[in-house]
């Protein structure tokens, strides 16, 4: 694998941007795509005529090939009265909510704690976690109000400070030593705050297409898109919506989009279709705060650990000016990924191998490097 991967200085041959490989035996992509093709052939239905029973048959076929090896766990998180600004004072009190996380690998190995975006599920990290599990203890958390976690009492309880508290609570619950934090979008911003406030807990940061600054206009567009209630009454609607929403995900295959959309949604008998697996109030709270720039440069200045910044080169959330300013800090490297927008899925074998190599030896590492994609990604449903 390493000899097929590209991690070169940015000044290298531009052809590096399209470096690809066809051979990644043992990775779940190959088996899952084969299983998907076989299931579609057996069902004999087109995507636009698929029923939910067909969709369920497909997911029962491919999901074990992707998510095998994890354990779903929960712990009780106490949401402090101090983090309840929208509750009248006489009603404020600490309360407990059940938070979910997936666990991969042995606790005897170095710990990688993965934190998703505003509307992500912990299962979005399955490809990465499964590949790293032989050498790492990987934990992937569902934020309160998302995925398999419980919901908070008030909309205003879904605050940035509350997310920070949830991460620290999981670290305490698992009695972890020092960890590496991997954060996508919101998760990366939270990871920066944890590294700034509790440097004794953090060995390193992997920031997936996020920096200390996000312009207002970008935040507003994202907030308007996610802070709505969607009901998918037919699989074709889910394929269309997910395909449109993930149009900048790069050359990933159908199994990645199926897997992520499956765990991001659930069946709702009341609505007669699948709905997003989150408390809509959490996303509406984010929308309410998206009327201004996100500025975290003070936190960034306090980060002392090594940092790997993964940059989707079509991203509108991580600006070139932000990257340049981040690179002024020592022990910061950026890995550019072409043909993809905000938050690469981290499911491609080449990208996973790059993260594995950085985790093993963050220093020395090129200040800037680029990496291509594995060849052969197929789109059958999400076109």
Secondary structure by P-SEA (a helix, b strand, c coil): ccccccccccccccccccbbbccccccaaaaaaaaaaaaaaaaccccccccaaaaaaaaaaccccccccbbbbbbbbbbcccccccccccccccbbbbbbbbbccccccbbbbbbbccccccccaaaaaaaaccccbbbbbbcccccccccccccccccaaaaaaaaaaaaaaacccbbbbbbcaaaaaaaaaaaaaccccccbbbbccccccccaaaaaaaaaaccbbbbbccaaaaaaaaaaaacccccccaaaaaaaaaaabbbbcccccccccccaaaaaaaaaacccccccaaaaaacccbbbbbbccccccccaaaaaaaaccccbbbbbbcccccccccccaaaaaaaaaaaaccccccccbbbbbbccccccccc
